[in-house]
Amino acid sequence: MEEKMMIEAITINYKGEQPTVSGRELYEALGIETAYKDWFPRMCVYGFTEGEDFNTLKIERIQIEGKREVKRILTDHQLTIPMAKELCMLQRNEKGKKFRQYFIKVEEMWNSPEMVMKRALDIANARVEEMKAQNSLLITTIKEQKPFVDFAKHVTESSDTVDVGEFAKIVKSENIDIGRNRLFQWLRDNKYLMSNNTPYQKYIENKFFEVIETTKETAYGSRIFTKTLITGKGQVFLVERLRKEFGAAA
């Protein structure tokens, strides 16, 4: 009967690496008359360390003050079982003795071979589930990236540069719905090409584009024309951007 009373009075928290109890619950179960805010710091003088023996937390509690219910934010402490045992012993009374014996049983159960094995299995199962989730995410990512990877591999294996017209055909073959004229407009709108369809200098320096000059004979004499070519690196870069913006048709 007494042990049942203790189980109901004190909640053992098994969620962490070791079992813990609420400082306030222990304080109330022991029937201590000193205010908790004064009692707990006094107990800490006996050498308990925050982060090792206890952790401070804030709790919300509804209290009856007069004839009304009031919501208060109180300071509580989550205590390790060894600290709870020592606090019980420090009270030097029958309640403290009985609760200390109860905590000894809790500790013995926690350290029993069966519980040690159970915790090890729980950790292993949690790790397996985590690895399953990671593998599932990896498989999804690989599937999503496969079209781009296949294209990048194809381009990497070819060192050819192409003009914008040829690139439009390549883009079309990747099921991206954009034609030559619309592609030129997109390149200008996104500041890859200037209004005269030649690339900005930074993209030439990044080796996304090349500009070649050709000489043609006309009725008015020789004239020099420029032609914009897209490198393999540029093709991979632009297809990735196009795929993100336009997607791939089914």
C-alpha positions as a printed NumPy array, in Angstrom:
array([[   0.   ,    0.   ,    0.   ],
       [   2.819,    2.396,    0.929],
       [   4.703,    1.575,   -2.283],
       [   1.516,    2.219,   -4.295],
       [   1.243,    5.605,   -2.527],
       [   4.814,    6.429,   -3.521],
       [   4.263,    5.387,   -7.154],
       [   1.231,    7.661,   -7.348],
       [   2.984,   10.552,   -5.583],
       [   6.164,   10.531,   -7.681],
       [   6.314,   10.233,  -11.485],
       [   9.445,    8.505,  -12.714],
       [  10.505,    9.934,  -16.065],
       [  12.186,    7.237,  -18.194],
       [  12.496,    9.287,  -21.405],
       [  16.119,   10.383,  -21.008],
       [  19.401,    8.512,  -20.683],
       [  18.596,    7.829,  -17.038],
       [  15.414,    7.992,  -14.927],
       [  14.587,   11.331,  -13.295],
       [  11.943,   12.777,  -10.985],
       [  10.42 ,   16.219,  -10.489],
       [  11.956,   18.192,   -7.63 ],
       [   8.581,   19.748,   -6.815],
       [   6.808,   16.379,   -6.768],
       [   9.419,   14.976,   -4.384],
       [   9.233,   18.123,   -2.229],
       [   5.436,   17.862,   -1.975],
       [   5.486,   14.082,   -1.363],
       [   7.95 ,   14.554,    1.5  ],
       [   5.629,   17.124,    3.085],
       [   8.322,   19.796,    3.443],
       [   6.979,   23.01 ,    4.995],
       [   9.735,   25.386,    3.801],
       [   8.899,   27.127,    0.496],
       [  10.316,   25.25 ,   -2.504],
       [  12.19 ,   28.336,   -3.734],
       [  14.094,   28.384,   -0.418],
       [  14.353,   24.632,    0.155],
       [  15.899,   23.622,   -3.17 ],
       [  18.844,   26.098,   -3.12 ],
       [  19.509,   25.022,    0.476],
       [  19.718,   21.377,   -0.639],
       [  22.124,   22.278,   -3.457],
       [  24.649,   23.422,   -0.838],
       [  25.325,   19.719,   -0.228],
       [  27.25 ,   19.566,   -3.5  ],
       [  24.7  ,   18.934,   -6.259],
       [  25.653,   20.269,   -9.697],
       [  23.29 ,   21.557,  -12.377],
       [  23.673,   19.638,  -15.619],
       [  24.9  ,   16.549,  -13.768],
       [  22.544,   15.974,  -10.835],
       [  19.603,   18.101,  -11.976],
       [  18.283,   20.359,  -14.732],
       [  16.19 ,   23.479,  -14.218],
       [  12.919,   23.875,  -16.104],
       [   9.845,   26.095,  -16.088],
       [   6.387,   24.583,  -15.648],
       [   2.923,   26.049,  -16.056],
       [   0.545,   25.336,  -13.182],
       [  -3.038,   26.297,  -12.434],
       [  -3.364,   27.291,   -8.776],
       [  -6.35 ,   28.21 ,   -6.616],
       [  -5.705,   31.617,   -5.089],
       [  -8.657,   32.752,   -3.01 ],
       [ -11.682,   31.809,   -5.05 ],
       [ -10.128,   31.945,   -8.501],
       [  -7.882,   29.825,  -10.656],
       [  -4.608,   31.504,  -11.592],
       [  -2.032,   30.352,  -14.148],
       [   1.505,   30.567,  -12.758],
       [   4.918,   29.807,  -14.26 ],
       [   6.959,   27.956,  -11.63 ],
       [  10.565,   26.814,  -11.465],
       [  10.993,   23.049,  -11.192],
       [  13.997,   20.734,  -11.369],
       [  14.375,   17.325,  -12.966],
       [  16.474,   15.261,  -10.528],
       [  18.528,   12.143,  -11.117],
       [  17.591,    9.173,   -8.936],
       [  20.921,    9.346,   -6.995],
       [  20.189,   12.999,   -6.121],
       [  16.595,   12.161,   -5.161],
       [  17.889,    9.396,   -2.842],
       [  20.289,   11.801,   -1.129],
       [  17.605,   14.454,   -0.689],
       [  15.372,   11.857,    0.956],
       [  18.174,   10.869,    3.317],
       [  18.853,   14.534,    4.188],
       [  15.273,   14.971,    5.466],
       [  16.024,   12.527,    8.34 ],
       [  12.428,   11.403,    8.755],
       [  10.318,    8.314,    8.082],
       [   8.9  ,    9.609,    4.766],
       [  12.391,   10.341,    3.506],
       [  13.527,    6.851,    4.482],
       [  10.619,    5.147,    2.696],
       [  11.01 ,    7.197,   -0.483],
       [  14.751,    6.519,   -0.492],
       [  14.059,    2.763,   -0.323],
       [  11.595,    3.159,   -3.206],
       [  14.192,    4.982,   -5.326],
       [  16.715,    2.231,   -4.581],
       [  14.248,   -0.268,   -6.098],
       [  13.746,    2.003,   -9.129],
       [  17.527,    2.168,   -9.581],
       [  17.924,   -1.602,   -9.221],
       [  15.215,   -2.208,  -11.815],
       [  16.799,    0.333,  -14.214],
       [  20.183,   -1.382,  -13.926],
       [  18.857,   -4.936,  -14.156],
       [  20.217,   -7.043,  -17.057],
       [  16.736,   -7.147,  -18.622],
       [  16.364,   -3.354,  -18.628],
       [  19.929,   -2.821,  -19.875],
       [  19.195,   -5.205,  -22.75 ],
       [  15.864,   -3.5  ,  -23.462],
       [  17.525,   -0.073,  -23.65 ],
       [  20.216,   -1.445,  -25.955],
       [  17.532,   -2.926,  -28.234],
       [  15.545,    0.319,  -28.168],
       [  18.655,    2.272,  -29.181],
       [  19.437,   -0.247,  -31.936],
       [  15.849,   -0.149,  -33.242],
       [  15.832,    3.649,  -33.2  ],
       [  19.108,    3.644,  -35.149],
       [  17.665,    1.191,  -37.701],
       [  14.604,    3.407,  -38.194],
       [  16.849,    6.454,  -38.575],
       [  18.937,    4.651,  -41.197],
       [  15.768,    3.568,  -43.021],
       [  14.595,    7.18 ,  -43.129],
       [  17.997,    8.35 ,  -44.37 ],
       [  18.08 ,    5.643,  -47.057],
       [  14.536,    6.506,  -48.163],
       [  15.518,   10.176,  -48.473],
       [  18.666,    9.211,  -50.396],
       [  16.713,    7.014,  -52.822],
       [  14.189,    9.809,  -53.413],
       [  16.995,   12.31 ,  -54.018],
       [  18.74 ,    9.964,  -56.453],
       [  15.494,    9.48 ,  -58.404],
       [  14.902,   13.229,  -58.542],
       [  18.47 ,   13.928,  -59.66 ],
       [  18.717,   11.075,  -62.181],
       [  17.566,   13.078,  -65.252],
       [  20.105,   15.803,  -64.506],
       [  22.857,   13.286,  -63.73 ],
       [  22.199,   11.435,  -66.999],
       [  22.35 ,   14.697,  -68.941],
       [  25.52 ,   15.83 ,  -67.148],
       [  27.172,   12.472,  -67.896],
       [  26.211,   12.745,  -71.568],
       [  27.602,   16.286,  -71.844],
       [  30.745,   15.439,  -69.877],
       [  31.519,   12.665,  -72.321],
       [  31.321,   15.212,  -75.151],
       [  33.638,   18.194,  -75.359],
       [  31.61 ,   19.892,  -78.125],
       [  30.309,   23.416,  -77.812],
       [  26.945,   24.182,  -79.393],
       [  25.187,   27.32 ,  -80.524],
       [  21.898,   28.395,  -78.973],
       [  19.853,   26.818,  -81.778],
       [  21.483,   23.409,  -81.241],
       [  21.157,   23.807,  -77.489],
       [  17.42 ,   24.43 ,  -77.918],
       [  17.159,   21.014,  -79.603],
       [  19.09 ,   19.393,  -76.739],
       [  16.787,   21.055,  -74.22 ],
       [  13.781,   19.796,  -76.173],
       [  15.195,   16.264,  -76.073],
       [  15.3  ,   16.591,  -72.282],
       [  11.504,   17.129,  -72.359],
       [  11.792,   20.776,  -71.361],
       [   9.16 ,   22.711,  -73.255],
       [  11.004,   25.757,  -74.623],
       [  11.843,   26.601,  -78.241],
       [  14.769,   28.489,  -79.8  ],
       [  13.291,   32.005,  -79.766],
       [  11.861,   31.576,  -76.293],
       [  15.237,   30.218,  -75.121],
       [  17.024,   33.302,  -76.439],
       [  14.503,   35.483,  -74.59 ],
       [  14.972,   33.473,  -71.395],
       [  18.749,   33.82 ,  -71.605],
       [  18.384,   37.589,  -71.994],
       [  15.762,   37.927,  -69.263],
       [  17.964,   36.012,  -66.829],
       [  21.007,   38.141,  -67.711],
       [  23.095,   35.379,  -69.272],
       [  23.053,   37.144,  -72.639],
       [  23.07 ,   40.839,  -73.413],
       [  20.572,   42.45 ,  -75.769],
       [  22.849,   41.654,  -78.742],
       [  22.825,   37.953,  -77.736],
       [  26.429,   37.898,  -76.606],
       [  27.167,   36.604,  -73.096],
       [  28.08 ,   38.762,  -70.146],
       [  31.8  ,   38.706,  -69.414],
       [  31.459,   36.854,  -66.09 ],
       [  29.837,   33.868,  -67.831],
       [  32.632,   33.792,  -70.392],
       [  35.164,   33.851,  -67.533],
       [  33.232,   31.02 ,  -65.83 ],
       [  33.583,   29.066,  -69.089],
       [  29.821,   28.731,  -69.635],
       [  30.016,   30.456,  -73.023],
       [  32.511,   31.059,  -75.799],
       [  32.348,   33.763,  -78.443],
       [  33.927,   33.161,  -81.835],
       [  34.39 ,   35.589,  -84.703],
       [  33.857,   34.662,  -88.33 ],
       [  34.584,   36.707,  -91.448],
       [  32.1  ,   36.696,  -94.308],
       [  32.352,   38.299,  -97.689],
       [  29.377,   40.482,  -98.549],
       [  28.51 ,   42.806, -101.391],
       [  29.968,   45.569,  -99.25 ],
       [  33.227,   43.756,  -98.494],
       [  34.401,   41.572,  -95.64 ],
       [  32.405,   41.715,  -92.416],
       [  33.14 ,   40.202,  -89.023],
       [  30.319,   38.376,  -87.258],
       [  30.288,   37.025,  -83.703],
       [  28.684,   33.768,  -82.669],
       [  27.802,   32.656,  -79.138],
       [  28.534,   29.04 ,  -78.248],
       [  27.568,   27.203,  -75.064],
       [  30.227,   24.97 ,  -73.523],
       [  29.556,   21.564,  -71.953],
       [  29.827,   23.16 ,  -68.521],
       [  27.362,   25.842,  -69.569],
       [  24.933,   23.27 ,  -70.965],
       [  24.845,   21.399,  -67.626],
       [  24.395,   24.66 ,  -65.719],
       [  21.607,   25.966,  -67.966],
       [  19.688,   22.689,  -68.222],
       [  19.605,   22.501,  -64.427],
       [  18.166,   26.045,  -64.257],
       [  15.673,   25.348,  -67.056],
       [  14.546,   22.084,  -65.464],
       [  13.861,   23.891,  -62.161],
       [  11.897,   26.667,  -63.855],
       [   9.996,   24.782,  -66.543],
       [  10.138,   21.203,  -65.324],
       [  10.177,   18.254,  -67.653],
       [   7.108,   17.31 ,  -69.658],
       [   5.7  ,   13.85 ,  -68.997]])
